[in-house]
Amino acid sequence: MSQLGLGMTTAPHEPRGRRSRLAPLIAGLAVVVLLAGLVWAGLSFFRGAADYPGPGSGEVVVKVRPGDTATRIGDTLAAAGVVRSAKAFVAAATSDPNSSSIQPGSYKLLKQMKASDALALLLDPSSRMTNQVVIPEGTQARQIVELVAKATGIPAADLTAILKEPTPLGLPDYAKGNPEGFLFPATYELEPGVSAKQALEPMVRRFDQAAATVNLVQRAQAIGRTPYEVLIVASLVQAEGQPADFAKVSRVIYNRLDQGMKLQLDATVNYALGRSTLKLTNQDIGVVSPYNTYKIPGLPPTPINSPGELALRAALTPAAGDWLYYVTVNPTTGETKFTSSYSEFLKFKAQFEANNP
């Protein structure tokens, strides 16, 4: 027998259960160590980020584009001289959970800002540069051109050209290629440098939203009208009545249409003349125009303005009544009287004349 094995001892076997319990523990500790290392590396990365002490000076405009990450924004800021390094901005954004709510747009910032201060300004709505355009209810397309041109500096000729060839605006099929009535009245915040198309397109999209809200297409069909006819009626209601009377004015229009009467609306004649006046002359009423509802029966060929949602609803749900006439007897207060009697209408008209000598 060999002597080699006489002095050797065999190490005792560890129980299987102990080894199986230790393996997950060791693996878990390894993960913790790895994560700690990554965190330390990340902190070390940001700790070394070059940053300005602030507060900064001068003025610079930077643009945040849709989909920009914190790194991309940091690169933009660094290239513009706002922050000293993109790394410093990423560090500030990483430590602020609100950084994910930065909106695309143009911002007015300072040069040589502290990265955290630059982030704060990007999160401040007042730093975002926009041109505000307010379109009141009942505004005509030509007037909208003037408002947008004044607020943005876009040449009126460029805006008018788009309205003459409005295909890029995405009008509904029933618009018949005419944008009048489809530039929805609202307040718009337009980015500096937008094109004529980019300035007007949001107004059409806002109309689409309003039309969907009131269910224009389906409800128009329910009252035996096309959506375009309803929009025309809404524009007449917007021009002729006060909000409290919209539904009654709508009823008068439909009653006159149903009875084959001329609408005889001052607002359509004013539209034809390109002006607005309370009292029309005989010469005004004689104007040759498809919009002269004193001469031509039925609705005018297009809307005469951009009606708001209340007017749209009134055109879809007119009040119940047999009225055929109305007169705003006091334009200052908006008091309007309705009647189905022509003789009473003449009395109301006399009241208007007395209030407006």
The 8 nearest C-alpha neighbors of each residue, nearest first, counted from 0:
[[1, 2, 3, 4, 5, 6, 7, 8],
 [0, 2, 3, 4, 5, 6, 7, 8],
 [3, 1, 5, 4, 0, 6, 7, 8],
 [2, 4, 1, 5, 6, 7, 0, 8],
 [3, 5, 7, 2, 6, 1, 8, 0],
 [4, 6, 2, 3, 7, 1, 8, 0],
 [5, 7, 4, 8, 3, 2, 9, 1],
 [8, 6, 4, 5, 9, 3, 10, 2],
 [9, 7, 10, 6, 4, 5, 11, 3],
 [8, 10, 11, 7, 12, 6, 4, 5],
 [11, 9, 12, 8, 13, 7, 14, 6],
 [10, 12, 9, 13, 8, 14, 15, 7],
 [11, 13, 14, 10, 15, 9, 18, 17],
 [14, 12, 15, 11, 17, 18, 16, 10],
 [13, 15, 16, 17, 12, 18, 19, 11],
 [16, 14, 18, 17, 13, 19, 12, 20],
 [15, 17, 19, 14, 18, 20, 13, 21],
 [18, 16, 20, 19, 15, 14, 21, 13],
 [17, 19, 21, 20, 15, 16, 22, 14],
 [20, 18, 16, 17, 22, 21, 15, 23],
 [21, 19, 17, 18, 22, 23, 16, 24],
 [20, 22, 24, 18, 19, 23, 25, 17],
 [21, 23, 25, 24, 19, 20, 26, 18],
 [24, 22, 26, 25, 21, 27, 20, 19],
 [25, 23, 27, 21, 22, 26, 28, 20],
 [24, 26, 28, 22, 27, 23, 21, 29],
 [27, 25, 23, 29, 24, 28, 22, 30],
 [28, 26, 24, 30, 29, 25, 23, 31],
 [29, 27, 31, 25, 30, 26, 32, 24],
 [28, 30, 26, 32, 27, 31, 33, 25],
 [31, 29, 33, 27, 32, 28, 34, 26],
 [32, 30, 28, 34, 33, 29, 35, 27],
 [31, 33, 35, 29, 30, 34, 36, 28],
 [32, 34, 30, 36, 31, 35, 29, 37],
 [35, 33, 37, 31, 36, 32, 30, 38],
 [36, 34, 32, 38, 37, 33, 39, 31],
 [35, 37, 33, 39, 34, 38, 40, 32],
 [36, 38, 40, 34, 39, 35, 41, 33],
 [39, 37, 41, 35, 40, 36, 42, 34],
 [40, 38, 36, 42, 37, 41, 43, 35],
 [39, 41, 37, 43, 38, 42, 36, 44],
 [42, 40, 44, 38, 43, 39, 37, 45],
 [43, 41, 39, 45, 44, 40, 46, 38],
 [42, 44, 46, 40, 41, 45, 39, 47],
 [45, 43, 41, 42, 46, 47, 40, 48],
 [46, 44, 48, 42, 47, 43, 90, 41],
 [47, 45, 43, 48, 44, 42, 41, 90],
 [46, 48, 45, 44, 43, 49, 87, 42],
 [49, 47, 87, 45, 86, 46, 50, 84],
 [48, 50, 84, 83, 87, 47, 51, 86],
 [51, 49, 83, 87, 113, 48, 84, 52],
 [50, 52, 113, 53, 83, 112, 111, 82],
 [51, 53, 113, 50, 54, 112, 111, 55],
 [54, 52, 112, 113, 55, 51, 111, 116],
 [53, 55, 112, 113, 52, 56, 111, 116],
 [56, 54, 112, 53, 111, 110, 109, 57],
 [57, 55, 109, 110, 58, 111, 54, 112],
 [58, 56, 109, 110, 59, 55, 108, 111],
 [57, 59, 109, 108, 110, 56, 107, 60],
 [58, 60, 108, 109, 107, 110, 61, 57],
 [61, 59, 107, 106, 108, 105, 62, 58],
 [62, 60, 106, 105, 59, 107, 63, 76],
 [61, 63, 105, 104, 64, 106, 60, 103],
 [64, 62, 103, 104, 105, 72, 67, 61],
 [63, 65, 103, 67, 62, 66, 104, 102],
 [66, 64, 103, 67, 63, 102, 104, 68],
 [65, 67, 64, 68, 103, 63, 71, 102],
 [68, 66, 71, 64, 65, 72, 63, 69],
 [69, 67, 71, 70, 72, 66, 73, 99],
 [70, 68, 72, 71, 89, 73, 92, 67],
 [69, 71, 73, 68, 72, 89, 74, 85],
 [70, 72, 68, 74, 73, 69, 67, 75],
 [73, 71, 75, 69, 74, 70, 68, 76],
 [74, 72, 85, 70, 76, 88, 71, 75],
 [73, 75, 85, 71, 77, 72, 76, 78],
 [76, 74, 72, 78, 73, 77, 79, 71],
 [77, 75, 73, 81, 79, 78, 74, 82],
 [76, 78, 82, 80, 74, 84, 79, 75],
 [77, 79, 75, 76, 80, 74, 81, 82],
 [78, 80, 76, 77, 81, 75, 61, 59],
 [81, 79, 77, 110, 78, 82, 111, 76],
 [80, 82, 110, 111, 76, 79, 112, 77],
 [83, 81, 77, 111, 112, 84, 80, 114],
 [82, 84, 50, 51, 77, 49, 111, 80],
 [85, 83, 86, 77, 87, 82, 49, 50],
 [84, 86, 73, 74, 88, 87, 77, 89],
 [87, 85, 89, 84, 48, 88, 90, 45],
 [88, 86, 48, 90, 84, 85, 89, 50],
 [89, 87, 114, 91, 85, 90, 73, 86],
 [88, 90, 92, 86, 91, 87, 69, 70],
 [89, 91, 87, 93, 88, 92, 45, 86],
 [92, 90, 88, 115, 94, 89, 93, 114],
 [93, 91, 89, 95, 98, 94, 90, 88],
 [94, 92, 90, 91, 95, 89, 96, 98],
 [93, 95, 91, 92, 90, 96, 98, 89],
 [96, 94, 92, 97, 93, 98, 91, 99],
 [97, 95, 98, 99, 94, 93, 92, 100],
 [98, 96, 99, 95, 100, 122, 101, 92],
 [97, 99, 100, 92, 96, 95, 101, 122],
 [98, 100, 97, 101, 96, 92, 69, 95],
 [99, 101, 98, 97, 102, 122, 96, 121],
 [102, 100, 122, 99, 98, 121, 103, 97],
 [101, 103, 100, 104, 63, 65, 122, 121],
 [104, 102, 63, 64, 65, 101, 105, 62],
 [105, 103, 63, 62, 102, 64, 106, 127],
 [104, 106, 62, 128, 61, 127, 63, 60],
 [107, 105, 127, 61, 60, 126, 128, 108],
 [106, 108, 60, 126, 59, 127, 61, 128],
 [109, 107, 59, 58, 60, 106, 110, 117],
 [110, 108, 58, 56, 55, 57, 59, 81],
 [109, 111, 81, 55, 56, 80, 112, 57],
 [112, 110, 55, 81, 82, 51, 80, 53],
 [113, 111, 55, 53, 54, 82, 81, 110],
 [112, 114, 53, 51, 116, 52, 115, 50],
 [113, 115, 88, 117, 116, 82, 87, 112],
 [114, 116, 118, 91, 117, 113, 119, 88],
 [117, 115, 119, 113, 118, 114, 120, 112],
 [116, 118, 114, 120, 119, 115, 112, 113],
 [117, 119, 115, 121, 116, 120, 114, 122],
 [120, 118, 116, 122, 117, 121, 115, 123],
 [121, 119, 123, 117, 122, 118, 126, 116],
 [120, 122, 118, 119, 123, 101, 117, 126],
 [121, 123, 119, 120, 101, 124, 118, 98],
 [122, 124, 120, 125, 121, 126, 119, 127],
 [125, 123, 126, 127, 122, 121, 120, 128],
 [124, 126, 123, 127, 128, 120, 122, 106],
 [127, 125, 124, 106, 107, 123, 120, 128],
 [128, 126, 106, 124, 125, 105, 129, 104],
 [127, 129, 105, 106, 126, 107, 190, 130],
 [130, 128, 190, 189, 188, 191, 131, 127],
 [129, 131, 189, 188, 150, 151, 190, 132],
 [130, 132, 188, 187, 129, 189, 133, 150],
 [131, 133, 187, 186, 147, 150, 134, 130],
 [132, 134, 186, 185, 135, 187, 131, 184],
 [133, 135, 184, 185, 186, 132, 136, 138],
 [136, 134, 184, 138, 137, 133, 185, 186],
 [137, 135, 184, 307, 306, 138, 305, 134],
 [136, 138, 305, 304, 306, 237, 238, 135],
 [139, 137, 304, 305, 136, 135, 142, 143],
 [138, 140, 304, 142, 141, 305, 143, 137],
 [139, 141, 143, 142, 179, 144, 138, 304],
 [142, 140, 144, 143, 139, 145, 159, 138],
 [143, 141, 145, 139, 144, 140, 138, 146],
 [142, 144, 140, 146, 145, 141, 147, 139],
 [145, 143, 141, 142, 147, 146, 148, 155],
 [144, 146, 142, 148, 143, 147, 149, 155],
 [147, 145, 143, 149, 148, 144, 150, 142],
 [146, 148, 150, 144, 149, 145, 151, 143],
 [149, 147, 153, 152, 145, 151, 155, 146],
 [148, 150, 146, 147, 152, 151, 145, 153],
 [151, 149, 147, 148, 130, 152, 132, 146],
 [152, 150, 153, 148, 149, 147, 130, 191],
 [151, 153, 148, 149, 150, 154, 147, 155],
 [152, 154, 148, 151, 155, 195, 157, 194],
 [155, 153, 156, 157, 148, 152, 158, 195],
 [154, 156, 158, 157, 148, 144, 159, 153],
 [155, 157, 159, 154, 158, 160, 153, 161],
 [158, 156, 160, 154, 155, 159, 195, 161],
 [157, 159, 195, 155, 161, 160, 156, 144],
 [158, 160, 156, 162, 161, 157, 155, 163],
 [159, 161, 157, 163, 158, 162, 156, 164],
 [162, 160, 164, 165, 158, 163, 159, 157],
 [163, 161, 165, 159, 164, 160, 178, 158],
 [162, 164, 160, 161, 165, 159, 177, 178],
 [163, 165, 161, 162, 166, 160, 167, 176],
 [166, 164, 162, 161, 168, 167, 163, 176],
 [165, 167, 168, 169, 164, 170, 176, 161],
 [168, 166, 169, 165, 196, 164, 161, 200],
 [169, 167, 200, 166, 165, 170, 196, 203],
 [170, 168, 167, 166, 171, 203, 165, 200],
 [169, 171, 168, 174, 172, 203, 166, 176],
 [172, 170, 173, 174, 169, 175, 207, 176],
 [171, 173, 174, 175, 170, 176, 169, 227],
 [172, 174, 175, 171, 227, 226, 176, 170],
 [175, 173, 176, 172, 171, 177, 170, 227],
 [176, 174, 173, 177, 172, 171, 170, 178],
 [175, 177, 174, 178, 165, 170, 166, 172],
 [176, 178, 175, 174, 179, 165, 301, 162],
 [179, 177, 181, 180, 162, 176, 182, 165],
 [180, 178, 140, 181, 177, 302, 304, 305],
 [179, 181, 305, 304, 302, 182, 178, 306],
 [180, 182, 178, 179, 183, 203, 206, 305],
 [183, 181, 202, 203, 180, 305, 184, 206],
 [182, 184, 206, 202, 181, 305, 205, 185],
 [185, 183, 134, 136, 135, 307, 305, 182],
 [184, 186, 134, 133, 183, 187, 135, 136],
 [187, 185, 133, 132, 134, 188, 131, 184],
 [186, 188, 132, 131, 189, 133, 185, 130],
 [189, 187, 131, 129, 130, 132, 190, 186],
 [190, 188, 130, 129, 187, 131, 191, 198],
 [189, 191, 129, 193, 130, 192, 188, 104],
 [192, 190, 193, 129, 189, 130, 151, 128],
 [191, 193, 190, 194, 151, 153, 189, 152],
 [194, 192, 197, 191, 190, 198, 195, 189],
 [195, 193, 197, 196, 198, 192, 153, 157],
 [194, 196, 158, 198, 197, 157, 199, 153],
 [195, 197, 194, 199, 198, 200, 161, 168],
 [196, 198, 194, 200, 195, 199, 193, 201],
 [197, 199, 195, 196, 200, 194, 193, 189],
 [200, 198, 196, 202, 201, 197, 195, 203],
 [199, 201, 168, 203, 202, 197, 196, 198],
 [202, 200, 204, 203, 199, 205, 198, 197],
 [203, 201, 182, 205, 183, 200, 204, 199],
 [202, 204, 206, 182, 200, 205, 201, 181],
 [203, 205, 201, 207, 206, 202, 200, 208],
 [206, 204, 202, 208, 207, 203, 183, 201],
 [207, 205, 183, 203, 209, 208, 204, 181],
 [206, 208, 204, 210, 205, 209, 211, 203],
 [209, 207, 205, 211, 206, 210, 212, 204],
 [208, 210, 212, 206, 211, 207, 213, 205],
 [211, 209, 207, 215, 213, 212, 208, 214],
 [210, 212, 214, 208, 209, 213, 207, 215],
 [211, 213, 209, 210, 214, 208, 215, 207],
 [212, 214, 215, 210, 211, 209, 312, 311],
 [215, 213, 211, 212, 210, 216, 217, 218],
 [214, 216, 210, 213, 218, 217, 219, 226],
 [215, 217, 226, 219, 218, 214, 220, 225],
 [216, 218, 220, 219, 215, 214, 221, 226],
 [219, 217, 221, 220, 215, 216, 214, 222],
 [220, 218, 224, 216, 221, 226, 222, 217],
 [219, 221, 223, 217, 218, 224, 222, 225],
 [220, 222, 218, 219, 223, 217, 224, 216],
 [223, 221, 219, 220, 224, 218, 315, 316],
 [222, 224, 220, 221, 219, 225, 218, 226],
 [225, 223, 219, 220, 222, 228, 226, 229],
 [224, 226, 228, 227, 219, 220, 229, 223],
 [227, 225, 229, 216, 219, 228, 215, 230],
 [226, 228, 230, 225, 229, 173, 231, 174],
 [229, 227, 231, 225, 230, 226, 224, 232],
 [228, 230, 232, 226, 227, 231, 314, 233],
 [229, 231, 233, 227, 228, 232, 226, 234],
 [230, 232, 302, 228, 234, 229, 233, 301],
 [231, 233, 229, 235, 234, 230, 314, 236],
 [234, 232, 230, 236, 310, 311, 314, 231],
 [233, 235, 306, 237, 231, 232, 236, 304],
 [236, 234, 232, 238, 237, 233, 239, 231],
 [235, 237, 233, 239, 234, 238, 240, 245],
 [238, 236, 234, 235, 306, 310, 239, 137],
 [239, 237, 235, 236, 240, 137, 266, 234],
 [238, 240, 236, 237, 235, 266, 241, 248],
 [241, 239, 236, 245, 244, 237, 238, 248],
 [240, 242, 244, 243, 245, 333, 239, 237],
 [243, 241, 245, 244, 240, 309, 310, 237],
 [242, 244, 241, 245, 246, 240, 247, 333],
 [245, 243, 241, 247, 242, 246, 240, 248],
 [244, 246, 242, 248, 247, 240, 313, 243],
 [245, 247, 317, 313, 318, 249, 248, 244],
 [248, 246, 250, 318, 249, 244, 245, 317],
 [249, 247, 251, 245, 250, 246, 236, 244],
 [248, 250, 246, 252, 317, 247, 251, 314],
 [249, 251, 317, 247, 253, 248, 252, 318],
 [250, 252, 254, 323, 248, 249, 322, 253],
 [253, 251, 249, 255, 250, 254, 256, 248],
 [252, 254, 256, 250, 255, 251, 257, 249],
 [255, 253, 251, 257, 256, 252, 250, 258],
 [254, 256, 260, 258, 252, 257, 253, 259],
 [255, 257, 253, 259, 258, 254, 260, 252],
 [256, 258, 254, 255, 259, 253, 260, 252],
 [259, 257, 255, 256, 260, 254, 253, 261],
 [258, 260, 256, 257, 255, 261, 296, 297],
 [261, 259, 255, 258, 256, 262, 296, 257],
 [262, 260, 296, 263, 292, 293, 297, 259],
 [261, 263, 292, 264, 260, 255, 293, 252],
 [264, 262, 293, 292, 261, 265, 294, 291],
 [265, 263, 266, 262, 267, 292, 293, 268],
 [264, 266, 268, 267, 269, 263, 279, 277],
 [267, 265, 269, 264, 268, 270, 238, 239],
 [268, 266, 270, 269, 290, 265, 264, 291],
 [269, 267, 271, 291, 265, 270, 266, 290],
 [268, 270, 272, 266, 274, 275, 267, 271],
 [271, 269, 267, 273, 268, 272, 266, 274],
 [272, 270, 268, 269, 273, 290, 267, 288],
 [271, 273, 269, 270, 274, 268, 283, 286],
 [274, 272, 270, 271, 269, 275, 268, 141],
 [273, 275, 269, 272, 270, 276, 271, 268],
 [276, 274, 269, 277, 273, 270, 266, 272],
 [277, 275, 278, 274, 279, 269, 265, 266],
 [278, 276, 279, 275, 265, 330, 355, 266],
 [279, 277, 276, 280, 265, 355, 275, 352],
 [278, 280, 283, 277, 284, 281, 276, 265],
 [279, 281, 283, 282, 284, 278, 285, 276],
 [282, 280, 284, 283, 285, 279, 286, 278],
 [281, 283, 285, 280, 284, 286, 279, 287],
 [284, 282, 280, 285, 281, 286, 279, 268],
 [283, 285, 281, 282, 286, 280, 293, 279],
 [284, 286, 282, 283, 281, 287, 294, 291],
 [287, 285, 283, 284, 288, 282, 291, 268],
 [288, 286, 285, 291, 289, 290, 294, 271],
 [287, 289, 290, 291, 286, 271, 268, 295],
 [288, 290, 291, 299, 295, 300, 287, 292],
 [289, 291, 299, 288, 267, 271, 292, 268],
 [292, 290, 268, 293, 288, 289, 294, 267],
 [291, 293, 263, 295, 294, 262, 290, 264],
 [294, 292, 263, 291, 295, 261, 284, 262],
 [295, 293, 292, 291, 296, 261, 285, 263],
 [294, 296, 292, 293, 291, 297, 261, 289],
 [297, 295, 261, 292, 294, 260, 262, 298],
 [296, 298, 256, 261, 299, 295, 262, 292],
 [297, 299, 300, 296, 231, 292, 262, 232],
 [298, 300, 290, 301, 289, 297, 292, 302],
 [299, 301, 298, 289, 290, 302, 231, 297],
 [302, 300, 299, 231, 303, 179, 177, 180],
 [303, 301, 231, 180, 234, 304, 179, 230],
 [302, 304, 234, 301, 270, 139, 179, 180],
 [305, 303, 139, 137, 180, 138, 234, 302],
 [304, 306, 180, 137, 138, 183, 182, 139],
 [307, 305, 234, 137, 136, 237, 310, 233],
 [306, 308, 136, 310, 309, 184, 311, 305],
 [307, 309, 311, 310, 312, 209, 306, 213],
 [310, 308, 312, 311, 307, 313, 242, 245],
 [309, 311, 313, 233, 312, 308, 307, 237],
 [312, 310, 308, 233, 314, 309, 313, 315],
 [311, 313, 315, 309, 310, 314, 316, 308],
 [312, 314, 246, 310, 316, 317, 315, 311],
 [315, 313, 233, 311, 312, 249, 316, 229],
 [314, 316, 312, 313, 317, 311, 219, 218],
 [315, 317, 313, 314, 312, 318, 246, 249],
 [318, 316, 246, 250, 249, 313, 314, 315],
 [317, 319, 246, 247, 250, 320, 316, 249],
 [318, 320, 317, 250, 321, 247, 246, 316],
 [321, 319, 322, 318, 250, 247, 251, 254],
 [320, 322, 339, 323, 254, 319, 251, 338],
 [323, 321, 339, 338, 251, 320, 324, 337],
 [322, 324, 339, 251, 255, 338, 254, 321],
 [325, 323, 338, 337, 322, 339, 344, 251],
 [324, 326, 337, 336, 338, 335, 327, 344],
 [325, 327, 335, 336, 328, 347, 348, 337],
 [328, 326, 335, 329, 334, 330, 333, 336],
 [327, 329, 351, 326, 350, 335, 334, 347],
 [328, 330, 334, 331, 327, 333, 332, 351],
 [331, 329, 333, 332, 327, 328, 334, 351],
 [332, 330, 329, 333, 334, 328, 354, 327],
 [333, 331, 334, 330, 329, 328, 335, 327],
 [332, 334, 330, 329, 331, 335, 327, 241],
 [335, 333, 329, 332, 327, 328, 330, 336],
 [334, 336, 327, 326, 328, 333, 325, 337],
 [337, 335, 325, 326, 327, 334, 338, 328],
 [338, 336, 325, 324, 322, 335, 326, 339],
 [337, 339, 322, 340, 324, 323, 325, 344],
 [338, 340, 322, 323, 321, 324, 341, 337],
 [341, 339, 343, 338, 342, 344, 323, 324],
 [340, 342, 344, 343, 345, 339, 324, 338],
 [343, 341, 345, 344, 340, 346, 347, 339],
 [344, 342, 346, 340, 345, 341, 347, 338],
 [343, 345, 341, 347, 342, 346, 348, 340],
 [346, 344, 348, 342, 343, 347, 349, 341],
 [347, 345, 343, 349, 348, 344, 350, 342],
 [348, 346, 344, 350, 349, 345, 326, 343],
 [347, 349, 345, 351, 346, 350, 344, 352],
 [350, 348, 352, 346, 351, 347, 353, 345],
 [351, 349, 347, 353, 348, 352, 328, 354],
 [350, 352, 328, 348, 354, 349, 353, 355],
 [353, 351, 355, 349, 354, 350, 356, 348],
 [352, 354, 350, 351, 355, 356, 349, 348],
 [353, 355, 351, 352, 356, 350, 329, 328],
 [356, 354, 352, 353, 351, 329, 330, 350],
 [355, 353, 352, 354, 351, 278, 350, 349]]
